[in-house]
């Protein structure tokens, strides 16, 4: 059985206030071409279909068209909601669409009923487990000890009644401990949302969503396929891809990737103003439409640098300086990289700045517990 694993489409996303709908429409067409060429039995989409729980109508139309075209190719589609999605909205009409081969995970109610597909080796059981927090699982298993995300997932998976002698595939949207992160992902409080990979032992393949870099965790069959597009400049050097999985008999799993080429690349350029303008002159204009982050190393600010550089780099999204002045400015350094720090670390920095002393161990423990409680109860 051949599968294409996708996740984190984030339809409707904006990067530096720029709409990416045209880029997303383009990459979905590329994925349709891959599907037409590979002829998989099913496409798995492991959450974060949209970038917001209430997506713009244009994003909904994009997903609708993508699903219509996949089903026209005779390909089944299995989807779950991620932490950016509204599970109620994505599950709406799911029972009707299942008849057309599009299987949306229902809102979690403590039971996960598999979708069963057949091939020459027999049945494959697909378990669609949407993004879960411990509070979601406690609601249905009040007698279980659930104090962490690992506990929650272990209980949820344990309640599925999986027959591990058969072939089983799990779709889930969680942060597995040990995986690499990037700037475009939502951060939790101190890594409290991490799940131990041992929870997924026994599954032939685990189609993960949530993290944006393609990677396997623990073993090759526990895999993040990554986003089809780059959603932060920290991903500028990452090759995006679709993951193709082929299941043979029990225990026989082959995994490969198909590279994805976007409509526009994300690029980071660095150097003096004069160098960057001359670089365009000597190397041509192939980068003019790419999304660009430029770091100028000139010691003096260039008047209207953004306006001047946009004449050459039409989609300049971000401009900053790296020179003696910025390196000596402690305040600039603190605010230059906020997305790499957890909410707890940001609060610690703010507290120390306001009070001229760090949090005590007792304060930090109290604050961490309070943040985790708030984070867990957030919809």
N, C-alpha and C positions, 0 to 999 in steps of 0.2 A: 504494500500500500504506500502510495506516494503522497506526501503532505508538503504544503508550503506554510511556513511559520512566519507570521507578521505580528507586529504589536506597535503600540504607541504612535498611532497615526497623528494624534493631536490635531485633528481637522479644525480649522478656524483659528489656529495659533497665529500670533503676531510676534515678530522679532524686532526689538527696538522700535516698537510702534508701527512696523511695516507689515501689512497683510501678506501672508504666505499662501493664500488660496490658489493663485496661479501656479506656484511651485508644487503645491500638493496635488492639484488637478493633473499636472504633468507627470508626477511620480506615480500616481495611481494608474495612468495610462501605461507607463513602463511596466508596472506590476501586472497589469492585464496581459501585456505582450508576453511576459515571462510565463504567466499561467497558461496562455494559449500554446506556448511552446513546450512547457513541461507536462501539461495535461495531468495535474495532480488529482487524486480522488477527493481531496478536501483542502481548503485554505483555513488555517487557524489564526484568529486575531486575538491576541492575549491582552486586551484591555487598553484603556485610554484611546478610545475611538475618537473622542473629541477632546478639545483643550479645556472646555468648561462644562460644568453640569448642565447649563442652559446654553447650548451652542447656537451660533448665528444660523439663519436659515440656509445660507450658502453652504455651510459645512454639512448640514443635514442632507442637502441636495447632492453633495459630492459623494457621501457614503451611500446614499440611495442608488445613484448611478453605478457606483463600483459594484454593489451587490447584485444589481440587475444584470450587469455584464458578466459577472462570474457565473451566475446561475444560467445565463444563456449559453455558456460554454459547457454546461452540464457538470459544474463543480459545486460540491457542497461547501457551505461556509459555517464555521463554528466560532462564535464570538462570546467574550465575557466583558463585563464592565471593569474599568480601572478606577483608581482613586480620583481621577479627573472627571469621571462620568457620573451621571445620575443613574443608579441601577434601575430605578422605577421607569425612567424614560427609555433607557435602552432595552428594557424587557418588554415594553408595550408592543402588543401584537405578535409576540414571539411564538405563541402556539399556532397562529395562522400561518406565519412565515415558515415554520418547520415543515409544513406540507410541501413547500417549494424548495426545500433543501437548505434553508438558512436557519441555523439553530442559535438563538440568543440564550445566554444563561439567565434563568429567572432570578428574581430577588431572592437572596439567600434566606432559607427558612429552616435550616438545620439538616436538610436532606438534599443530597446531590444525586440526581438520577442520570445515569450515563446515556449518551447518544451512542448507538451501536452501528458501526459500519462493517461491511463484509468484504473480504477479498479471497483469493485462492487458498489462503492458509486458515481461513475461518474468521471469527469476529474480532474486531478491535473495539475496546470500550473507551470512550472519550468522556472524561469527567470535567465539567465546566464549573470552575470555582472562582467566582468574582472576587475582587479586592475585599479583604476582611480585616476588621480590627477586633481585638479581644472582646470588646463590648458586643459586637454582632454575634459572636459565638456563645458568650455567656448567657445571652437571652434565651437560647434554646437548650443549653446544657448547664443549668444552674448548680448542679451537684458536682461538676468537674472543677478541679483546681486550675484556673486559667489566670495567670499573672503576667504573661508575656505573649508576644506575637507567635513565638515558637509553640507555646502551649496551645494557643488558639488554633493554629493550623494543624497541630498534631491531633487535637480533638476532632476538628472538622474532617480531616482525612480519615481518621479512625472510624468515624461514623458512616463512611461511605459504603462499607462492606465490600471492599475491593477484593476480587479473586486474583491474587498475584500470580497464579499459575497461567492465567490468560494474558493476552497482550493488552496493556493499558496505557493510555496517554492522558496526562493531566494538563489542563490549561489553568494557569493561575497568575495573579498579578501581585507580587510581593517583592520585598528586598531580601535577597538571600545573602547571608553572612559571607563575607569574603569577596563579593563582587565589586568591580570598579565603578565609581560614580563619575558624573560630570556636572557641569554648571546648570544644565537645563532641567534638572530633576528637582522635584520638591523634597525639601529636607525635613526630617523629623527631629524630635528633641533628643539629642545625644545618641542617635542611632537606635532608639528604643523600638523601632519597627522592624528590626532584622529578624529573619527566620533561619534557623539552622537547616542546612541542606539535607540532613538525615531524615527530616520529615517526609521527604519524597522518595526514600529508598523503596525499591520494588516496582516503581513505574518504569516502563520501557522508554518513555520519553516525557520530559516535562517542558512544556512550551511556556516560557516565562515572559511576562511583560513587567514594565515599571522602570527598569534601568535602560539608558539610551545607547550604551556601547555594546556592540555584539560581543558575546563572550559566553563561555561555559563555566559552571561553578561546581567544583567537587568532582564531577565526572562529565564526559562529553555530552551525555544525554540530558543533563539539566542545563538548559540553555536560554539565554536572552538573545533574541534575534536583533535587538536594537531598533531604533527608529529608522524609517526609510529616508528621512531627511536629517540634516544637521540643524539642531535647534539652539545651539550656543556656540560661541567662538572657541570654547574649550574643545569642541569636536572637529576643529578645522582640519586636523590631520588624520581623521578617522575615515576608513573606507566603509561606507554603508552598504548593506547587502540584504537580500532575502535568503532565508534559511530553507533548504530543501531536505526533507527527511524521508528516508525509505525504510519501511518496516518489512522485514522478511518473516521468517518463523520466530517464535519466542526467543528473545535475546539477540536477534540479528537486526541491528539498527545502523544505517549508513547516513551520515550527515555531510552536507556540502553547502557552499554558499554561492549565490549568484550576485556579482557586483551590481550596484545601482549607480547610475550617473544622473545627477540632478540637472534641472534646467539652469540653475545658477549655483556656483560653488560658494562656500564661506571661506574667506582667506584672511590671514593676518599678515600684514606688512609692517616692516620696521625699518627706520633709517631717517636720515636727514631729509628735509623737505626737497632740497634740490635733487638728491639721489632718487627719490620716489617719482619726481616729475620726469627726470631723464630716463629712468627705468622704463616708463611707459613709452617714451620716444624710441628707445632702442629695441624694446621687446615687442612692440606692436600693441594692439588694443584688444587682445583676446580676453582680457580681464575686466573690460569696462563695465559689463553688466553684472558681474559677480558681487556678492555681499562682502563688504570689506571692513575690517577693523585696522586702523592705521595707528601705530605708535611712532610719534616724531621724537627724535633724539636731539633736535636743535636746542641749544641752551637758551635762546631767546624765542618767545612765542611768535608765531607767524601770523600777521594780521589777516583775518578772514580766511584762515587755513581751510576750514570746512568748505566754504564756498569755492575756493580756488581748486581744491583737490577733487571736488565733485564734478568739475568740468572734465576731469580725466577718469575718475572712478565714480561712475554715475550712482552706484548704490552704496556709497560710503555710509556706514551705519554708526560708527563709533570712532572717535578720535581722542587720543590722550598723548601725554608727553612722558618721557622717561629721561630725566636729566638731573643735574645736581640739585636743582630746586625741589623737584618732586620727590627725590629720594630722601631729602632731609626733612620733608614735611610729614611729620608723624600722623597728623590728622588725615592727610590725603592717603597715606598708606592704609589707615584703618578703614576708610570708606571705599577704597579702590576695589576691594575684593569681598563684598559682603555676602555674595551668594555661596562662597566656599565655606562659610562658617554656619554652624548650627544655630538655631534660635537661642539656645542656652549660652553659647559662646558670645553671641552678639549682646545679650543682656549683661553678661559678665563684663564685657568691654565698656558698655554704657555705664554700669554701676561704678566701675573703677574710675572712669573719667569724671563722673559727677561727684563721687565721694572721696576720691584720692586714696582709695584703699580697695583691695580685692574683697570679694565675697568670702566669708568664712566657710569652713567645711559644712557647718550646720545649715547656713543659709543656702549654700549650693544644693545640698541634699533636699531641703524643703522645696526650693524653686524647681529642681528637676522633677520631683514627684508631682508638683502642681501642674507643670507644663505637660507632663505625660498624661495626666488625668484629663486636661483640657483637650489635648491633641486627640486622645482616644475617643472622646465624646463628640468631637466635631463631625458633622455629616460628611 
